[in-house]
Amino acid sequence: MPYILRPAWRSQSGLMTIAIVLFLLTCLPLLEAYSSTNSTDFLASVSLIFAVPFIVVCAIMLYRHYAARFIFDGEIVESRHGLVARRVNSIRVEDVRSINVKQSILQRLLGIGDVEFSSAASDDAEVVFDEVANPMRVKEEVQALL
């Protein structure tokens, strides 16, 4: 049974904050326009100015989450990036030399991190599971399946 992961939603906390602020900036002029007796088109157009960036930020968040997929199926370890254009990195399980976890201070606080897989053929990590939730648990589960 394949083990499939995606980047954690928590890894996009900065974009989520921007989206919330833009959403509030979108709603406030609309509330003001509908609560006043002389609603103006100006307030509605101001909310439209903030609505478009809100939609763009939400689209970026969805793309960043769904464009990456990390797979471990017992035979290969693979990371796939992209929806239209695609970049796939994979190594065979028998070639895995080491599994490392990298976390910054902020990533530790959010409970996310990068799990890196390297083989004997390269000095660098060949496959990286970027910004997954509970990276130490992911490392342990993959090691248990090896």
C-alpha positions in Angstrom: 0.0 0.0 0.0 1.6 3.3 -1.0 2.3 6.0 1.6 1.2 9.3 0.0 1.8 12.8 1.5 1.3 16.4 0.5 2.8 19.6 2.0 1.1 20.6 5.3 -1.4 23.4 5.2 0.5 24.9 8.2 3.5 25.6 6.0 1.4 28.3 4.3 0.6 30.2 7.5 2.0 33.5 6.0 -0.2 33.2 3.0 -3.2 32.3 5.2 -2.6 35.4 7.2 -2.6 37.5 4.1 -5.7 35.8 2.8 -7.6 36.5 6.1 -6.5 40.2 6.0 -7.6 40.5 2.4 -10.9 38.8 3.2 -11.6 41.2 6.0 -10.7 44.1 3.8 -13.1 42.8 1.3 -16.0 42.3 3.7 -15.7 45.6 5.6 -16.6 47.9 2.8 -19.5 45.6 1.8 -20.8 45.6 5.3 -20.6 49.4 5.4 -22.3 49.7 2.1 -25.2 47.4 3.0 -25.7 48.8 6.6 -25.9 52.5 5.5 -29.0 53.9 4.0 -27.1 55.6 1.1 -25.0 52.7 -0.1 -22.5 53.8 -2.7 -21.0 51.9 -5.5 -17.6 53.2 -4.4 -17.6 51.0 -1.3 -18.5 48.0 -3.4 -15.7 48.7 -5.9 -13.2 49.1 -3.0 -14.2 45.6 -1.8 -13.7 44.3 -5.3 -10.2 45.7 -5.3 -9.4 43.5 -2.3 -11.4 40.5 -3.5 -9.2 39.9 -6.6 -6.0 39.6 -4.6 -7.8 37.4 -2.0 -8.8 35.0 -4.8 -5.2 35.0 -6.2 -3.7 34.3 -2.7 -6.2 31.4 -2.2 -5.3 30.0 -5.7 -1.6 30.1 -4.8 -2.2 28.3 -1.6 -4.2 25.6 -3.4 -1.6 25.2 -6.1 1.3 24.9 -3.6 -0.6 22.2 -1.7 -1.9 20.1 -4.6 1.1 20.5 -6.9 3.4 18.5 -4.7 2.9 14.8 -3.9 5.3 12.5 -2.1 5.1 8.8 -2.5 6.7 5.8 -0.8 5.3 2.4 -1.9 7.9 -0.1 -0.7 9.8 -0.1 -4.1 10.4 3.6 -4.7 10.6 6.9 -2.9 9.3 9.6 -5.1 8.5 13.3 -5.0 6.4 14.9 -7.7 6.0 18.6 -8.3 3.8 20.4 -10.7 0.3 20.1 -12.3 0.9 20.9 -15.9 4.7 20.8 -16.2 6.1 18.1 -13.9 9.3 17.4 -12.1 9.7 13.9 -10.6 12.6 12.7 -8.5 12.7 9.1 -7.4 15.1 6.5 -6.0 14.7 2.8 -5.4 14.2 1.7 -1.8 17.2 -0.6 -1.9 19.4 2.4 -2.9 18.3 4.6 0.0 21.4 5.2 2.1 20.1 7.7 4.6 16.9 9.5 5.7 17.4 13.0 7.2 15.0 15.5 8.7 15.6 19.2 8.4 13.6 21.7 10.5 14.1 25.4 11.1 13.0 26.9 14.4 9.7 28.2 12.8 9.1 24.7 11.3 9.6 23.1 14.7 7.1 25.4 16.2 4.6 24.6 13.4 5.3 20.9 13.5 6.5 20.7 9.9 9.8 19.9 8.2 11.6 18.4 5.3 12.4 14.6 5.0 15.4 14.0 2.8 16.3 10.7 1.2 19.8 10.2 -0.3 21.5 7.2 -2.0 25.0 6.1 -2.4 25.2 7.6 -5.9 25.0 11.2 -4.7 26.2 13.4 -1.9 23.1 15.5 -1.8 19.5 14.5 -1.0 18.0 13.1 -4.2 14.3 13.1 -3.0 12.9 15.6 -0.5 9.5 15.6 1.0 9.1 19.3 1.5 7.2 20.8 4.5 5.3 17.7 5.6 3.5 17.5 8.9 5.3 15.5 11.7 8.5 14.8 9.8 10.0 12.6 12.5 6.9 10.4 12.4 7.2 10.2 8.6 10.8 9.2 8.9 10.0 6.5 11.4 7.1 5.1 9.3 9.2 5.0 6.2 12.1 3.3 8.1 9.6 0.7 9.4 8.6 -0.1 5.8 12.1 -0.4 4.5 
